[in-house]
Amino acid sequence: MAGCGDLAEVARRLGLRQGSVERRLDRLDKDVDLALTRRGCHSAQLTAAGSRLLVAGRRFFRQVDLAARTEIFGSGPEALDAPDVLSIASAEPLLEDVVEDASATLGVLLSISHDTPHGALRQLADFTVDAVHTWGFDTPHASVDRAVRVYDVLDDALWVTLPSGHPLADRASLSLADLLDENWVSEAGPGSEALVERVFHAAGLPKPPRLQVAGSSVVRGMLHRGDVVGLGSPTGPAVHTPNLVRRSVVERPRRTCSLIVDPAVVPGALAEQLATLLTARCLGRFAEHHQDMLRDPWWAQWYGEQLDRQDAGATPAGARAGGLSAHTPGESPSPQESGQLDVEDLHLLRAVAQHGSINRAAAVLSISQSALTRRIHRLEFRLGARLLLRSSRGTSLTSSTRQFLRQLDAFETEFHGAGIAARRSTGRPAPHRRWTKAG
């Protein structure tokens, strides 16, 4: 439904009747006690709760897939397929020009929402998006309480934007100390820190006494009116107006722009390519709008350094921060090509482990021993690995299967938590029972 929105087309893709699709959606709403879609006669769209559960569900199934490939089949931590649509929250106000590039060069569709740096990170933590494009000074991903991977996009130099009639506007470069008493406007970064305040502190100066903090779009509007002074980036979307001038800062302040991804959803190769694409787009803006700045030796050197980094490829800084290894291009996938296991089969496997034999597990599950054996064999065939050890004393799990099921418990708990968070956002109390089927 998220990718199409047309009930008849969804039914055609799934090989079902439209009435069957609607009945399944009704049953899903009832199972989770949430309205996940808004439907008309022939169309439907996801509600906010539906979007959150879709992102959380995509992460859940990819975590299961990744754990199976890594723990059981052993094909490596990056044997992932790229999602068809990647949800990104961006702290940059105008990122849509990357959408066409990603579709044409990477073959992935981007669904972009704009937020403050802090709000974008909160969306990643709340399972609302798969990735975040943001900026910071230290480790902006530290507030995300789960494993992420960070890719450096740009070592972003900053300049001062001020009204053209300002007394200092005729200077080629300005010192922050000269501008301390100005009426400043500032973006709010990760942790709600003010960009201007942080830059002044790094220069050993107190924060300006007249400092207004707002979101990036509001900051752009205030600068456009020409009644405030602010810090900006030559690689960001330009504010084109004749009543503004931009000047270099003697202290050479910088910030780091990063792409932060959920590694259980976004393959390393795709994240690297997307980070490189973002870098190219930012540097392209600089070259298109500010060629005159390349006559300044410092800016020419900075621009050359960024081009060198781009040619070298994106650096997965999150391999350090997230405790994850970097992707090796060209890794071969496991025999499981479709990417999603039947979670119900995994629950059957857990029951066999708990009861010590297929016989006893079949009786508890109210299915025949032969049916349970067939399903376990089918699961082993799909994974291309042995899951159970059978002997005269009973049936036990292999060590890799035991580790895999421990991870499955954690994944289901996380998915369940995302559902509870979605309920809270709608004002509904959390249910006292676990969800059916997929946990």
N, C-alpha and C positions, 0 to 999 in steps of 0.2 A: 504493500500500500504506500509506503514511503517513497518508493522509486517511481510509482506510476500515478496513483490517485484515481484511476478509472476502474470501477468494479468489474466491468466486462473484460477489460484487458487483463486484469489480475487473474480472473477466472480462466481466460484463454491460456495464459502462461503456465498456470498450475494444472491445466487439464481438468478443471472442475466447472460445474454450473455456477452462475452468479448467485443463486439462492444458497448454494452450499458454502460459498465464500462468506456470505453475510451471516449464516448460522454459525460458522466457525469463529467469526469475529465476535458475535454475541456471546458465544460460550467462553471465549478468552476474557472478555470483559467481566463475565460472571465469575470466572475462576479467580481472578485477581481483585475483584470488587473495585474496579476502576474503569472509567470510560477512556479507552485507548484510541478510539477513532471518532471523528464527527462525520456522519454520512448523510448524503442526499439521495436522490433517486438513482443516480448512476455514478456518483463520485464519492470519494471519502478522503479525508486527510487525518494525519495523526494529531492527537491532542498533545499538550506539553508532557503529560504522563506517558503517553505512547512513545514519544520521541526519546524520553529518558530510558524507558525500558528497552527500546530498540538498541540504543547505544550500549546499555549494560548487557543485553542479551548477546549482541555481537561480540562483546569482550568475553563473555562467559564461554561461548562456543569456541572462540579462537584460543582461549586459555586451555580448554580441554583438548583441542586439536594439537596445540603446541606441546602440552605435557605428554600426550600420547606419542607424538613423533620423537620427543626428546628422551623420555623415560623408558618407553617400551620399544619403539622401533630404533631409536638412537640415531636419527638422521640430522641432529644438530638443532640448536636453538632458534634458527632463522628460517626453517623450512615452512614458510607461511605464504599463502596467496594474498595478493593485494585486494582490499575491499573495492567494490564497484564505485561507491560514493564515500568520500572521506569528509567527515564533519570537523571543521576547524573554527576555533574562536580566535579572533585576531585583535590585537591592541592597536593595529594600524587602521586609520579610518577608511582608507580606500585601497582594499586589497583585491577588488574584483578583476583588475587587469591581469592577475595571475591565473584566473579561472580558465581562460581560453588557452593560455600556454600549457597548463597542466593537462587539459583535455587533448591538445594536439600532440604534445611531446611525450607525456607520461601515460596517456590512456586512462587517466583517472578523473572522475568528476569531483569537484570540490563544492561543499556546502558551507559557506562562510557566514559567520555571525560576528558582529563587532562589539567589543566590550572594553572596559578598562583592563590594564594588565592584571590587577587583582581579581576582577570579575572573570576574566578569561581563565585564569588558573582555577578559580572556584568551579567553573563549568567542567573542567577536566576532572577535578576531584569528585564532582557529583555525577559523573558518567553522562554528562550532557553532550560532550564532544569527544572525538578520538585524538585530537591534537590541538596545540596552541601555538600561535605565532605572537611572541611578546618580547619585551625588553626588560633589562634589569642591570644592576651593578655587580651583584654577587652571584647568588644561586637562586633565581626566581622560582625554581621548581621545588624548593625546600618545603613550601607550604602544602604540597600535594602529598597526601599520606598514602602513597602506594608507588610501586615501581614505575618509573618513567625513564625515557632516554632523551637526552638533550643534544641537539645539533646546532653548532654555532652557525649563524647566518651572516652576521656582519659585526665588525668592530666599528661602531657607528660614532663618528665624530659629530660634535654639536657646534652650532653657531648662535649668535644673538640676532633676533628679529626685533626691529624697533621702528617707530614712525619716521618717515623721511624728513620731517621737520624737526627732529630731535637735535639738540645742540651738538651731540657727538656723532651725528650721522655722517659727517664728512671724513671721519677717520677710517683708515683701512682696516684696523683691528682695534679691539677694545679690551680693557681689563675688567674683570668682575668687580674689582674694588671701585672702579669708576661708576658702576651701575648699582651700587648697594642701595641707594635711597630711591630707586625708581619704583614705579608701580608694576610689579611683576605678576605674570600669570604662569601657572605650572601644571603639567600633567601629574597625575597620581600613579605611581608605579606599584610593583609588587609589594605587598605588606602595607599599602596605602602611603608609602613614603613619597614625598614631593621631589620631583626631578630637580627643580631649581635649588631647593634646600640642600639636597645631597651634593650637588655640584659645588655650591658655596662652601659647604663643610669640608669637602675634599681639598679645596683651595686654601683652607685655614681661615675662612671668613665666617662671620655670623650670618644667619639667614636674613634676607631682606625684611625690614619691618612691615612693608606693604606687599603681601604675597597672597594671591588668590589661587586656590587649587581647584581644578575642574577636570572633566574628562577630555580626551583628545579632540573630539569634535567641537566642544565648547571653546577650548583653547584656540583652535583654528579660527572660530568666529570672532573671538575677542581680538586676536591679532589682526584679522582682516579689517576690523573697525579702526585700528591704529591708535587705540587709547591705552595700550599696555606694552610692556617689554617681555619677551619670552625667549626660551631656548628652543631651537628646532634642529632638524636634521636635513642636510642637503640631499639625502637619499630618499626622503619621504615625499608624499604628494605635496607639490609646491602650492603656496598661497599666492596667487598671481594678482597683485594690485599695485598700482603706481605709488600709493602712499606708504609703502613699506620698503625698508632696505635691510639687507642681511650683512652682518660683519663677522669676521673671524674673532675668536676669543683667544687672548694671549695665553691663558692657562690650558688651552687645548682639551676641554672636557670631552669624555667619551662615555658611551654606554654599550652594552652588548645586546644585540638582537639574536634571538634563538628560536628554534623550532623544537617544541617539546611534544613527544608522542607517547602514546600507550603502546609499548612494544608487543603486547599481546594481540594488537589489532593491525598495526602498521608495520610491514616488513622493513628491515633495515635498509635494503636497497632502495625502496620507494622513498623512505624518509631522507636518505642522502640526496637523491635526485631532486626532491622537492625543496630541500634546504638550498641546494645549488641554484635552483630556479628562482627562489626568493632573492638570493644574493644577486643574481644577474639582473633581476627586475629593479632592485634598489640602485645598483650601480648604473643601470641604463637611465634612470631618472636623473642621476647626477650628471652624466655625460650629455643628456639631452637639454637640460635646463641651465647648467652652470659650467659650461665650457670655459668661460672667462676665468674661473677660479683655478684652472690648471696652470695659469701663469704664476701662481703663488707656489714657490718650491715646496712648502709644507704640505699643501693640499695635493700637489702632484705626487709627492712621495706617498701620502696616505692612499690615494687612489691606486697607485701602482701596487702597494701592499695588498689591497683588497682584491685586485685582479689576480695577483699571484696565489692568494688563498683560494680564489674561485677555481683557478686552473688546477690546483692541487686536489680539489674536491672537498666536499663538506666533511668536517671533523666531528665524529660522534662523541661529544664531550660527555654525554650521558652514559657511555660505557664505563666511565669512572663513577659518575654520580649514582646511577641506578644499579650498579653491580652486575651489569650485563655485558656479554662479549659483543664485539662488533660483528656486523654481517659480512660474510664472505660471498661475493657475487658468484653466481653459477652453482650454488649448492643444489644437489639433487633432492627432489622431494621424495617422500615415502610413497609406498604403493597406494596409500589412501589419498586419492586425487580430489575427491569431492569436498574435503575439508571439515565436514561435520559428522561426528559420531552420533549414534542413537543413544541418548543419555539413559533411556530406559534399560538398554542392554548393560550399561555400566552399573545400574542399580541391581540388576540380576547377578552380575559378577560379585558385587559386594555381599549379596545374600548368600551366595555359595561360600564365600570366605568366612562369613559369620557362623554358618551352621556346619561347616566342615565337610560337607558332601553334597553332591548334586541331588541325591535322593531326598535328604532332609530339606534342602532349600526348595525343591520343587513342591513338596508337601506344604510348606509354609506359604509359598507364593501361589498355591492353588493352580499350578500348571503341571503338565505331564513331565516326567523325567526326560523323555525323548525330545520334547519341545525345548526344554531348557538346555539340553545338550547341544541341539542344533543351533540355538542362538549364541551359545558360548563359542561353538566352532566357527560360526559366521563372524563373530567379533574377532577371533584370533586370525581368521583368514584376511579380514579387512586390514588389520594392523600388521600382518605378516610376522607375528611373534607369538610365542607361547605364553599364556597368561596363568594357567593352573598347573600344579604338580599333582599328579594322581598316583596313589599308592594303596597298599592294602590297609593302611591306617586311616585313609580318608583323602580328602582333597584340600590342598593349601595353595596360597598365592605364591607366585614367584616374587623375589625381592623387588624387582622393578615394578611389578603390578601393584604391590603393597604401597610403594612410594607414590605411584600414580593415583591410587584411590585416596591417599591422604591429601594430595593436592586437590582432588575433586571435591572433597569436603570443604576445603577453604574457598574454592571457586563458588560453590553453591551458597555458602554463607555470605560471600560478597554480593552475589546476584540478589539474594534475598534482602540484603541490606539496602541495595539500590531500589528495590520495590517499596520497602518501608519508607525510604526517603521520598519517593514519588507520592506515596499516600499522604505523608505529612505535608507536602507542598500543596495538596488539594484540601487539607484540613480534615482528612479522614484518620481515624485511629488505626494503629497497626494491628493486623490480624494476629490471633493467638495460635494459628496453625501454619505450618509450612505449606508452600504452594505444591500443587500436584505435579506429577511428571518430572519436569526439568529442575525442580527444587526451588 
